Amino acid sequence: MGPHRWFTPTSLVYILVHVVLFLGGFALVRSSGTVQQGVGASLIAAAVTGWVIFVYVRSSENRIEGLEILNRFGFVTVFEARATRIKPEYDRRLAQARQSIDIMGFGLKALWEDYHNQFAEWQGRTAVRILLIDPNSPYAQQRDKEEFEIQGSIRSSAKRFLRETEALRLNRGQHCFEVRLYTCLPSINIFRVDDEMFWGPYLIGMQSRNAPTFVVRRGGELYRRLLEHFEAIWADPKLSRPVTPDDIEG
């Protein structure tokens, strides 16, 4: 709530009335009569109390409005970083995953290091979809520069991820373990587990795992829009493509 919301016409009238009470009380307090002084003190107290109540009510409205915004957009919490640094947060949600796991990132090096031995178990419980950067995309090379990494780092991580998950991707069990390579400009990192989604931006000069991460829930506006973003990239052949044998080699 900005300052202009504090001083509406009704609010200004309220404030002015209490200014009058205060000034009237001050004048009476300065008089010689005991009764007048008592009345004046009461008026001053009423004026000050009115101002305190005004500030409290307006501050409460501001907090309530902030909570309504957080609720409408579905914010659950926020972290200073992601990946290994908040691994227990992922672990707790992954242990209960029963509907879907959707992931979008660059080389997903940290994902592989932290969870590759759990991928088969994930596939046994839920559908897994992963959007991985096309290792031959210029965006992969560009991100190496932006993170001050050795050139080819993201490409190498992406290819390793594809090689090591080949058996899972070919396994046609009850649930899928699918990977598509996105060829569009990457903008955010996504890790969705059922009804909650971790997401965060890519920042210049900062490795992805050190960037701020937000958690939003199903039913919130951000969850809906971010899921639509993921689905649009997944489904559009101009934005992502299937993995080919050439992507694994090299």
NUVOKOL-658891 format. One record per residue: residue number from 1; residue in one letter; x, y, z of N, C-alpha, C in turn. Coordinates in steps of 0.1 Angstrom, whole numbers, plus 5000, padded with zeros to 4 digits. Atoms other than C-alpha are relative to their C-alpha. Example, Ala and Ser with C-alpha at 12.3 -4.5 7.8 and 13.67 -1.06 7.14 Angstrom:
2
     k   r    n_X    n_Y    n_Z   ca_X   ca_Y   ca_Z    c_X    c_Y    c_Z
     1   A   5009   4988   5000   5123   4955   5078   5009   5012   5000
     2   S   4991   4989   5000   5137   4989   5071   4992   5011   5008
# end
This chain:
250
     k   r    n_X    n_Y    n_Z   ca_X   ca_Y   ca_Z    c_X    c_Y    c_Z
     1   M   5008   4988   5000   5000   5000   5000   5009   5012   5000
     2   G   4992   4988   5001   5016   5033   4989   4995   5011   5008
     3   P   5005   4988   4991   5014   5067   5007   4987   5005   4995
     4   H   5013   4994   5005   4985   5078   4984   4988   4992   5005
     5   R   5011   5008   4995   4965   5049   4998   4997   5003   5015
     6   W   5001   4996   4986   4971   5061   5033   4991   5013   5002
     7   F   5007   4987   4998   4957   5096   5027   4989   5002   4990
     8   T   5012   4999   5007   4924   5091   5011   4991   5012   5006
     9   P   5008   4989   4995   4897   5119   5015   4994   4996   5014
    10   T   5006   5004   4987   4881   5099   5044   5011   5000   5011
    11   S   4989   5000   4991   4915   5095   5060   5004   5014   5004
    12   L   4996   4986   4998   4923   5132   5057   4990   5006   5010
    13   V   5010   4994   4991   4890   5141   5074   5002   4995   5014
    14   Y   4997   5007   4987   4898   5116   5102   5011   5007   5007
    15   I   4988   4994   4994   4932   5131   5107   4998   5015   5005
    16   L   5003   4986   4997   4920   5167   5106   4991   5002   5013
    17   V   5009   5000   4988   4892   5160   5132   5009   4998   5012
    18   H   4992   5003   4988   4918   5146   5156   5011   5012   5002
    19   V   4991   4988   4998   4941   5177   5149   4992   5010   5007
    20   V   5008   4990   4993   4912   5199   5160   4998   4996   5014
    21   L   5001   5005   4986   4907   5177   5191   5013   5003   5008
    22   F   4987   4998   4993   4944   5180   5199   5002   5015   5003
    23   L   4998   4985   4998   4945   5218   5194   4990   5005   5010
    24   G   5010   4996   4990   4913   5223   5214   5004   4996   5013
    25   G   4995   5005   4987   4926   5201   5242   5012   5008   5005
    26   F   4988   4992   4996   4959   5220   5242   4996   5013   5005
    27   A   5004   4987   4995   4941   5253   5245   4993   4999   5014
    28   L   5006   5001   4987   4920   5241   5274   5010   4997   5011
    29   V   4990   5004   4990   4950   5226   5292   5007   5013   5005
    30   R   4993   4988   4996   4965   5261   5292   4992   5010   5007
    31   S   5009   4991   4993   4935   5277   5308   5002   4998   5015
    32   S   4998   5001   4986   4933   5283   5345   4990   4991   5008
    33   G   5010   5008   4993   4902   5262   5353   5004   4985   5001
    34   T   4996   5014   4998   4908   5227   5367   4991   4991   4991
    35   V   5009   5008   5008   4877   5213   5349   5005   5001   4985
    36   Q   4996   4998   5014   4888   5228   5316   5013   4993   4997
    37   Q   4988   5007   5002   4923   5214   5320   4998   4985   4999
    38   G   5003   5015   5001   4909   5179   5327   4994   4996   4987
    39   V   5006   5003   5013   4887   5181   5296   5010   5001   4989
    40   G   4989   4998   5010   4917   5194   5276   5009   4988   4999
    41   A   4991   5012   5000   4939   5165   5287   4993   4988   4994
    42   S   5008   5011   5006   4911   5141   5277   5000   5001   4985
    43   L   5001   4998   5014   4908   5156   5243   5014   4997   4993
    44   I   4987   5003   5006   4946   5154   5237   5002   4985   5000
    45   A   4998   5014   5000   4946   5118   5248   4992   4993   4989
    46   A   5008   5005   5010   4917   5111   5225   5006   5002   4986
    47   A   4994   4997   5013   4935   5127   5196   5012   4991   4997
    48   V   4989   5009   5001   4967   5108   5202   4996   4986   4998
    49   T   5005   5013   5001   4948   5076   5206   4995   4997   4986
    50   G   5006   5001   5013   4930   5082   5173   5011   4999   4989
    51   W   4989   5001   5010   4963   5088   5154   5006   4986   5001
    52   V   4994   5013   4998   4978   5056   5169   4991   4989   4993
    53   I   5009   5010   5006   4947   5036   5159   5000   5001   4984
    54   F   4999   4998   5014   4949   5051   5124   5012   4993   4994
    55   V   4987   5006   5005   4985   5041   5119   4999   4985   5001
    56   Y   5001   5015   4998   4978   5006   5133   4991   4994   4989
    57   V   5009   5006   5010   4948   5000   5110   5005   5001   4986
    58   R   4995   4999   5014   4965   5013   5079   5012   4990   4999
    59   S   4989   5009   5001   4996   4992   5087   4995   4985   4999
    60   S   5006   5013   5000   4974   4961   5093   4995   4998   4986
    61   E   5005   5002   5014   4957   4967   5059   5011   4998   4990
    62   N   4989   5002   5009   4991   4969   5043   5005   4986   5001
    63   R   4996   5014   4998   5001   4936   5058   4991   4990   4994
    64   I   5010   5008   5006   4969   4920   5048   5000   5000   4985
    65   E   4999   4999   5014   4972   4932   5013   5012   4993   4995
    66   G   4988   5008   5004   5007   4918   5011   4998   4985   5001
    67   L   5003   5014   4998   4995   4884   5024   4991   4996   4988
    68   E   5009   5003   5011   4967   4885   4998   5008   4998   4987
    69   I   4992   5001   5012   4993   4891   4970   5008   4987   5000
    70   L   4992   5012   5000   5015   4862   4982   4991   4988   4998
    71   N   5010   5011   5002   4984   4839   4984   4995   4999   4986
    72   R   5005   5000   5013   4971   4849   4950   5011   4994   4990
    73   F   4989   5005   5009   5005   4842   4933   5005   4986   5005
    74   G   4996   5014   4996   5010   4810   4954   5014   4999   5006
    75   F   4987   5001   4994   5043   4818   4971   4999   4991   5013
    76   V   4999   5009   4989   5053   4791   4996   5012   5005   5009
    77   T   4988   4995   4993   5089   4802   5005   5010   5004   4990
    78   V   4990   4996   5009   5121   4815   4991   5014   4997   5006
    79   F   4986   5003   4995   5158   4805   4994   5010   5008   4992
    80   E   4989   4992   5006   5191   4822   4987   5006   4993   4988
    81   A   4993   5008   5011   5203   4794   4964   4991   4988   4997
    82   R   5008   5012   5003   5192   4761   4950   5010   4988   4999
    83   A   4992   5012   5002   5205   4726   4941   5005   4994   5014
    84   T   4995   5007   4988   5228   4710   4968   4997   5008   5012
    85   R   5001   4992   4988   5224   4740   4991   4987   4999   5007
    86   I   5013   5002   4994   5188   4733   4997   4994   4985   4997
    87   K   5004   5014   5003   5188   4695   4990   4989   4994   5009
    88   P   5010   5006   4992   5167   4686   5020   4986   5004   4996
    89   E   5014   4995   5005   5138   4707   5006   4996   4992   4988
    90   Y   5004   5009   5011   5139   4687   4974   4997   4986   5005
    91   D   5002   5014   4996   5143   4654   4992   4986   4998   5006
    92   R   5013   5001   4994   5112   4660   5013   4989   4998   4990
    93   R   5011   5000   5010   5090   4666   4983   5002   4988   4991
    94   L   4998   5011   5009   5106   4640   4961   4996   4987   5006
    95   A   5004   5012   4993   5100   4613   4987   4985   4997   4999
    96   Q   5014   5001   5001   5063   4620   4983   4994   5001   4986
    97   A   5005   4997   5013   5061   4625   4946   4992   4988   4995
    98   R   5009   5011   5005   5032   4605   4930   4994   5004   4987
    99   Q   5007   4996   5012   5020   4626   4901   5010   5003   4988
   100   S   4991   4996   5011   5048   4643   4881   5012   5007   5006
   101   I   4987   4993   4998   5084   4655   4882   5004   5006   4987
   102   D   4996   4993   5012   5092   4682   4857   5012   5009   5003
   103   I   4987   4993   4998   5127   4697   4854   5004   5007   4988
   104   M   4994   4993   5011   5142   4724   4832   5012   5007   5005
   105   G   4987   4994   4996   5178   4735   4833   5010   4999   4989
   106   F   4990   5000   5010   5211   4738   4815   5006   4986   4999
   107   G   4994   5013   5001   5235   4709   4819   4996   4990   5011
   108   L   5005   5008   4989   5219   4697   4851   5010   4991   5007
   109   K   4989   5006   4993   5252   4688   4866   4997   4996   5015
   110   A   5003   5002   4986   5241   4692   4902   4988   4989   5002
   111   L   5011   5010   5000   5209   4672   4895   5006   4986   4999
   112   W   4994   5013   5002   5230   4643   4882   5008   4996   5012
   113   E   4992   5003   4988   5254   4644   4911   4992   4996   5012
   114   D   5008   5002   4987   5227   4645   4938   4990   4989   4999
   115   Y   5012   5009   5000   5200   4622   4924   5001   4989   4989
   116   H   5000   5010   5011   5212   4600   4895   4997   4986   5005
   117   N   5003   5014   4995   5210   4569   4918   4985   4999   5004
   118   Q   5014   5000   4996   5173   4578   4925   4991   5000   4987
   119   F   5008   4998   5013   5162   4583   4888   4991   4988   4998
   120   A   5008   5012   5003   5150   4547   4884   4988   4999   5010
   121   E   5011   5000   4990   5130   4549   4917   4990   5010   4997
   122   W   5010   4990   5004   5114   4581   4905   4991   4995   4989
   123   Q   5007   5005   5011   5104   4565   4873   4990   4989   5004
   124   G   5009   5011   4995   5088   4536   4893   4987   5006   5006
   125   R   5011   4994   4993   5065   4561   4910   4992   5010   4992
   126   T   5007   4989   5006   5057   4589   4887   5007   5003   4986
   127   A   4995   4996   5013   5062   4604   4852   5011   5011   5002
   128   V   4989   4990   4999   5095   4623   4848   5002   5006   4986
   129   R   4997   4993   5013   5100   4649   4821   5011   5011   5003
   130   I   4989   4991   4998   5132   4668   4817   5003   5008   4987
   131   L   4996   4991   5011   5140   4698   4795   5014   5004   5002
   132   L   4986   4998   4999   5177   4699   4789   5005   5009   4989
   133   I   4996   4992   5011   5196   4725   4769   5006   4992   4989
   134   D   4993   5006   5011   5206   4714   4735   5015   5002   5001
   135   P   4986   4998   4998   5243   4707   4740   5008   5007   4989
   136   N   4994   4993   5011   5251   4721   4706   4995   5014   4998
   137   S   5006   4986   5001   5231   4753   4712   5010   5010   5003
   138   P   4991   4989   4996   5249   4786   4712   4997   5005   5014
   139   Y   5004   4995   4987   5230   4794   4744   5008   4992   5011
   140   A   4992   5008   4990   5250   4766   4762   5014   5007   5001
   141   Q   4987   4993   5001   5283   4783   4751   4999   5014   5007
   142   Q   5001   4987   4994   5270   4817   4761   4999   5000   5015
   143   R   5002   5001   4985   5260   4806   4796   5013   4996   5007
   144   D   4987   5003   4995   5295   4792   4801   5007   5013   5003
   145   K   4993   4986   4998   5308   4828   4796   4993   5007   5011
   146   E   5007   4992   4990   5281   4843   4818   5003   4995   5014
   147   E   4997   5006   4987   5290   4819   4847   5015   4999   5002
   148   F   4986   5000   4999   5327   4823   4841   5005   4986   5001
   149   E   4996   5014   5000   5330   4786   4835   5009   4997   4988
   150   I   4992   5004   5011   5354   4768   4812   4991   4997   4988
   151   Q   5008   5002   5011   5340   4768   4777   4998   4985   4997
   152   G   5004   5014   5003   5322   4735   4769   4995   4993   5012
   153   S   5004   5007   4987   5313   4728   4806   4986   4995   4999
   154   I   5014   5003   5000   5276   4729   4801   4997   4989   4989
   155   R   5002   5010   5010   5278   4710   4768   5004   4986   5005
   156   S   4995   5012   4995   5298   4683   4785   4991   4994   5010
   157   S   5010   5005   4990   5274   4680   4814   4987   4995   4994
   158   A   5012   5004   5007   5244   4678   4791   5002   4987   4993
   159   K   4997   5013   5007   5260   4650   4770   5001   4989   5010
   160   R   4999   5010   4990   5269   4631   4801   4986   4996   5006
   161   F   5014   5003   4995   5233   4634   4814   4993   4991   4990
   162   L   5007   5008   5010   5220   4620   4781   5006   4986   4999
   163   R   4994   5014   5000   5245   4591   4781   4995   4992   5012
   164   E   5003   5008   4988   5238   4581   4816   4986   4997   5003
   165   T   5015   5002   4999   5200   4583   4813   4994   4992   4988
   166   E   5005   5007   5012   5198   4564   4780   4991   4988   5003
   167   A   5008   5012   4996   5186   4532   4796   4986   5003   5005
   168   L   5013   4996   4994   5159   4549   4816   4991   5006   4989
   169   R   5009   4994   5011   5147   4569   4785   4994   4989   4991
   170   L   5005   5010   5009   5144   4537   4765   4991   4990   5007
   171   N   5009   5009   4993   5126   4518   4793   4986   5005   4999
   172   R   5014   4997   5002   5089   4517   4785   4992   4993   5011
   173   G   5007   5006   4989   5076   4508   4819   4987   5007   5003
   174   Q   5013   4994   4996   5045   4521   4838   5001   5015   4998
   175   H   4999   4986   5001   5059   4556   4838   5012   5003   4991
   176   C   4989   4996   5009   5081   4575   4814   5011   5008   5007
   177   F   4989   4991   4996   5115   4591   4819   5004   5007   4987
   178   E   4999   4993   5013   5115   4616   4790   5010   5012   5001
   179   V   4992   4988   5001   5141   4641   4780   4999   5006   4986
   180   R   5000   4992   5013   5138   4668   4753   5010   5011   5001
   181   L   4990   4989   5000   5164   4693   4743   4994   5013   4995
   182   Y   5006   4988   5004   5152   4728   4743   5010   5009   4992
   183   T   4992   4992   5009   5165   4751   4716   4997   5015   5001
   184   C   5004   4986   4998   5150   4784   4728   5009   5007   5010
   185   L   4993   4993   4990   5165   4811   4749   4996   4997   5014
   186   P   5003   5004   4986   5167   4798   4785   4998   5013   5009
   187   S   5003   4988   4991   5152   4822   4811   5000   4996   5015
   188   I   5001   5004   4986   5145   4803   4843   5003   4985   5002
   189   N   4998   5013   4996   5152   4771   4861   4987   4995   5007
   190   I   5013   5006   4994   5122   4748   4870   5003   4986   5006
   191   F   4999   5014   4994   5120   4718   4893   4986   4998   5007
   192   R   5014   5002   4995   5083   4708   4898   4999   4986   5005
   193   V   5003   5013   4994   5073   4680   4921   4985   5001   5004
   194   D   5015   5000   4997   5035   4674   4921   4995   5014   5000
   195   D   5007   4987   4999   5018   4705   4934   5008   5011   5005
   196   E   4992   4989   4997   5048   4726   4942   5011   5001   4990
   197   M   4990   4998   5011   5074   4741   4919   5011   5010   5006
   198   F   4989   4992   4998   5109   4754   4926   5003   5007   4987
   199   W   4995   4993   5013   5120   4781   4901   5008   5012   5004
   200   G   4992   4989   4998   5145   4808   4898   5006   5005   4987
   201   P   4994   4994   5012   5163   4831   4874   5014   4996   4997
   202   Y   4986   5002   5003   5196   4828   4856   5006   5015   5001
   203   L   4994   4987   4999   5218   4858   4866   5014   5000   4995
   204   I   4987   4999   5006   5249   4871   4849   5011   5000   5011
   205   G   4989   5001   4990   5282   4863   4867   4997   4991   5012
   206   M   5004   5008   4989   5265   4838   4890   4997   4986   4995
   207   Q   5004   5014   5003   5264   4800   4888   4986   4998   5004
   208   S   5014   5003   4997   5229   4787   4886   4996   4996   5014
   209   R   5003   5005   4987   5231   4769   4918   5000   5010   5012
   210   N   4999   4990   4990   5238   4801   4937   4989   5011   4998
   211   A   5011   4990   5003   5208   4820   4923   4988   4999   5010
   212   P   5012   5001   4991   5177   4828   4944   4990   4990   4994
   213   T   5010   5010   5004   5150   4802   4943   4987   5002   5008
   214   F   5013   4999   4994   5113   4805   4949   4992   4987   4999
   215   V   5009   5011   5000   5087   4779   4957   4986   5005   4999
   216   V   5014   4996   5001   5051   4783   4945   4992   4987   4999
   217   R   5009   5011   4999   5021   4760   4949   4989   5000   4989
   218   R   5011   5002   5009   4994   4747   4926   4988   5009   5005
   219   G   5011   4991   4996   4964   4771   4926   5004   5015   5000
   220   G   4995   4986   5001   4986   4802   4925   5003   5004   4986
   221   E   4998   4995   5013   4990   4824   4895   5014   4997   4994
   222   L   4986   5003   5005   5028   4818   4892   5001   4986   4996
   223   Y   4999   5014   5003   5025   4781   4893   4994   4997   4987
   224   R   5007   5003   5012   5000   4781   4865   5008   5005   4988
   225   R   4993   4995   5011   5020   4804   4843   5014   4993   4997
   226   L   4988   5006   5002   5053   4787   4849   4998   4986   4994
   227   L   5003   5013   5006   5037   4753   4841   4997   5002   4985
   228   E   5003   4997   5014   5023   4768   4809   5013   5002   4992
   229   H   4987   4997   5006   5058   4780   4801   5007   4987   4997
   230   F   4994   5013   5002   5072   4745   4806   4993   4992   4989
   231   E   5008   5008   5009   5044   4728   4786   5002   5006   4986
   232   A   4998   4994   5013   5048   4753   4757   5013   4996   4994
   233   I   4987   5004   5006   5085   4745   4753   5000   4985   4997
   234   W   5000   5014   5002   5079   4708   4757   4993   4996   4988
   235   A   5009   5004   5011   5052   4706   4731   5003   5006   4986
   236   D   4997   4993   5013   5065   4730   4704   5013   4995   4994
   237   P   4988   5005   5007   5089   4714   4679   5010   5011   4996
   238   K   4991   4989   5003   5103   4748   4672   5008   5005   5013
   239   L   4993   4996   4987   5113   4752   4709   5008   4989   5007
   240   S   4992   5011   4994   5125   4717   4718   4999   4988   4990
   241   R   4999   5012   5009   5133   4684   4701   5003   4988   5007
   242   P   4996   5013   4994   5138   4647   4708   5015   4998   5000
   243   V   4986   5004   5000   5172   4633   4717   5003   4991   4988
   244   T   4995   5009   5011   5191   4617   4688   5013   4994   5004
   245   P   4988   5006   4996   5221   4594   4689   5012   5010   4999
   246   D   4989   4990   5001   5243   4623   4677   5002   5009   5012
   247   D   4999   4992   4989   5235   4642   4708   5008   4994   5012
   248   I   4993   5007   4990   5250   4616   4730   5015   4998   4998
   249   E   4986   5001   5004   5283   4612   4711   5007   5013   5002
   250   G   4991   4989   5000   5312   4635   4715   5002   5006   5014
# end
